[in-house]
Amino acid sequence: MRLGIQIDQKFRRYLKKDRLKQAVECSLSTQSLASEVELGLLITDDETVQKLNREYRSLDETTDVLSFALTEKSADSLPFITPPDGFLHLGEVVISYPQAARQAQENNTEIDKEVALLVIHGTLHLLGYDHDEPKREQEMRALEERVLSEVAGNPRSVKG
C-alpha cells in the first residue's frame, strides 16, 4: 500500500500517523484486492473542506469527510486513466479535524476514535461503499463498526 498522509501543521500534534495508517489498512483488509493500492489522506481545517465541498459537490458548507474516488465516473465523463504501475489508485480522503473534534464532543467520544471512524468511512467510499439507500447504509455502517472495533482493539504500532 502506498499511503500519502498530509496533516495541516496546526493539527499534527493531535494525531499519530501510525493510527491513521492502521485505520486505512484495516478498511482495505475488508476487501480482496487484486493489486496494491494507493491513496491519499488529508487532515485539514473547516475552510479547506468547505471550499472543496463547494467546488465539487455544490454544497457551500463544511462537512466531516470527503472522498474523491478515482474509479468513479459519471454518465457524462470518461473514467480517470491511471498509470500502468501495478497500483490500484483509489483516490483521496479529506477530513476536517475541527469538525471531527465537534462531533467527538457531541457524541461523547475520543477525538482519536472519531478521526479513525472518518478515515474508515472515507476509505470505504473509495472502495465503492455508499449510504445512499437504507440497505447500503446499513451494510456500510456495520462494516465501519467492525473495522473500528478492530482498530480500537488492536492499538499496535504500524511501521512505515
N, C-alpha and C positions, 0 to 999 in steps of 0.2 A: 504494500500500500504506500502510495505517495500522498502525504497529507501536508498541505501548507497551512500553517496556523498563524494568523496575524491578529494580535491583540493591541488595541489602541493603548498608548503609553499610560494613560490615566487609570486603566483597569488591570494592568499587568500584575500588580502586587496582590490582587484578589483571586487570581486564577492560576492553576497549575496545568501546564501543557500536557503532562502525562495523563491527567484525569480526563482532559478533553479528548486526547487520542484514544483513551480506553473506551469512552462513550461511542466514538466513531467505530472502533474495531468491533465492539460488541454488537452494534447495529448492523454492520456489514456481515457479521458471522451468522445472522439470521437467514442469509441467502446463500445459495450455491452459485457463486460467481465463477465463471469460466476463465477469467483473467484477473490480473492485478488491477487495482483501481486507483484512481487519482481524484482527489477533491480538495477544495479549499474551505477553510473556516475562518471567518472574520468576526471578532468580538469588537463592537464599536458603540457609538452613542445614539441617542434618540434621533438627533438631527440627520445623521447619515442614513439611518434606516428609514426615516420619513421621506427623505429625498429619493431613495431607491424605490420605496413603495409608491410614491407619486409618479415617478418616471416609468416604472414597469408594470404597475397594477392600477394606475389612475386613482389611487387612494391617498389623499393628502393627510396622512396620519401616521404616527409611529405604530409599530407592531413589535411583537417579541422576536419572531424569527421569520426570515425569508429564505426560500430555497430557489436557486436558479439551476435547473437541471439542463444539462447539455443534450440529453437524449430526447427531450420533449420537442414536439413540433406541432405547429398549428396547421389548420387546413390551408392557410394561405402562405405558408412559408416552407422552405426546404429544411431538412434536418441539418444540424451543425455537423460539418465534416471534421472528424478527428484524425490526428496523425496516426500513421501505421506503426506505432511504437509498442504495441502489445498491451497497452493500458486501456482500461475502460474509463474514460473521462466522464465522471458523474456530474460535476458542476460545483457550485458554491453554496455554502450556508452562511447567512449573515444574521448575527444575534445582537440585539440591543441589550447591553449589560444593565443600564438603568431600568429598562422595562422588566428585565428578569428580576432585578432587586425588588421592584414594586410588587411583582407577582409573588415572589417568595414571602414577602411580608404579609400580603393579603391571604396567602394560603398557609401561613404559619409554618413555613418550611425553611430549610437552609438554602442559602443562595447557591451553593455548590450543587445541590440536588436539582434546583430549578434550572440552572445552566445546563447540567447534564441532560435533563429532560428535553430542553430545547435543541441541544446538539443531536440527540436521538431523533426527535421529531423531524428536524430538518434533513437529517441523513436518510430517514425513511422516505421522505418526499422525493429525494434524489433517486431512491430505489424504485419509485413508482407508486408508493402508497399515497392514499389521499383520504380525506374525511368529508367528501362532498355528498355522500349518501349515508344514511344511518348504518347500513350493514358494513360499508367500507370504513366508516368512522369507528365502529365497534372493533373491527379487526385491527385497525391501526392503533387504537388506544390500548388494546390488550397486548399488542406487540411492544409498544412503548413501555408499559408497566413491566413486562417480562425482562426487557433489556435493562431498564432502570434498576430493577432488583438485582440483576447480575452485576451491574456496575457498582451499586451500593454495597453489595455483599462481598465484593472482591476488590478492596481498595489497594490493589497491587500497583507497584510502580511499573509503568510501561517504558521500555527502553526505546530510544530513538530520538 
